[in-house]
Amino acid sequence: MGASRTILHADMDAFYASVEQRDHPELRGRPVVVGGSSARGVVAAASYEARRFGVRSAMPSFEARRLCPELVFLRGDMARYARESRRIFAIFGEFSPRVEGLSLDEAFLDLTGTERLLGPPAEVGARLRARVRQETGLAVSVGIAPVKMLAKIASDLAKPDGLLMVRAEEVRAFLDPLPVRRIWGVGPVAGARLEAAGLTRIGDLARADPERLRALLGDWGLEVARLSRAEDLREVEPLREAHSYSEENTFEGDVADTSVLEATILTHAESVARRLRRDGVRARTVVLKWRPARRRAPGPRGYPARSRRITLLEVTDDGEVIAKEAIRLLHEPAFSEPVRLLGVGVAGIQGEGPDQLPLFGEAPERQRRRELNRALDEIADRFGSGAVVRASQGRAERAGLSLQIKRGEARDPEE
């Protein structure tokens, strides 16, 4: 594994549901789910009372209700959760200058070389957990190990509200008995293929012939084998550049009406553009993403994602430009069937360097758009993103909430 490192993975316990139970005492001890309650809703977070019934995140809401008819469904409050996340990450920053956020509720901290200053890693992890509890009233589970994958597995095994440290000399004894699906990236399909081949434990993978793994999983099988031996060289990356920005939603019913799709595109485009402007960047490529309404295969991957993209002549942070190109993608060619999910994204992100000056000065329309966007941003920052919308925008209701960290997201006006 090379030079020994010390990586801490901190993962909040049932984050959204725990915030709700903290703020609403009448919900404590009850099975609570945060997410969409519609037919296409998805569980974003489930309290541990709900998990005892088999309810888990990313599960369809109708299935969660079937498992536990007494579930309390809450739509959730993203502004409140984001505010709590910022408080938590501020605490993480007290323990290490190198913090890599994976989502609103989890992060890696690099503790390598900090023992003389902060003390033994296990004591640091205990102090971090106590600080989060003291400041927020919430529980965080912590895993500490020489590499990122091990730290993440350890924090998961420490749940709820625990701490588990794996020392360098304990790595093999810790990893070998674990199921292969514990490895980062091994999902249901790859896991089933490995298990069918008799490779059920991580130790089996570590000892497997490389060519056999290549035959099972292609070149990725060799990467899985390296992870099974704890050969994870990934560093904690505090500031990773954003390669894309996107917004999407799942409709409560299948949508074929072009006017509804166009209005939804405009809503997403304006949101993406606002985030670009807050980050001081612009995009070269517009992407339209959708999922057709007809199921193609059983299971959660039965509705495959489709996408189209177009490269712009000039980089942009203007929602009108993004929407215009996304709507063009919608019609070229027109969708042949209703859709259940629609999203708009941008890629080819560039810093906001000086524009190439037009020969005859900036066009009045472009200047008007720039001033309008600036005014809309000021209103959104002060009163919230829904304070002012265009008449042609639609309502893009989410089927569930996401723990994704969204770059350029506005801070809560209450802060």
Secondary structure, 3 states (H helix, E strand, C coil): CCCCCCEEEEEECCHHHHHHHHHCHHHCCCCEEEECCCCCCEEEEECHHHHCCCCCCCCEHHHHHHHCCCCEEECCCHHHHHHHHHHHHHHHHHHCCCEEEEECCEEEEECCCCHHHHCCHHHHHHHHHHHHHHHHCCCEEEEEECCHHHHHHHHHHHCCCCEEECCHHHHHHHHCCCEHHHCCCCCHHHHHHHHHCCCCEHHHHHHCCHHHHHHHHCCHHHHHHHHHCCCCCCCCCCCCCCCEEEEEEEEEEEECCHHHHHHHHHHHHHHHHHHHHHHCEEEEEEEEEEEECCCCCCCCCCCCCEEEEEEEEEEECCHHHHHHHHHHHHHCCECCCCEEEEEEEEEEEEECCCCCCCCCCCCHHHHHHHHHHHHHHHHHHHHCCCCCCCCCCCCCCCCCCCCCCCCCCCCCCCC
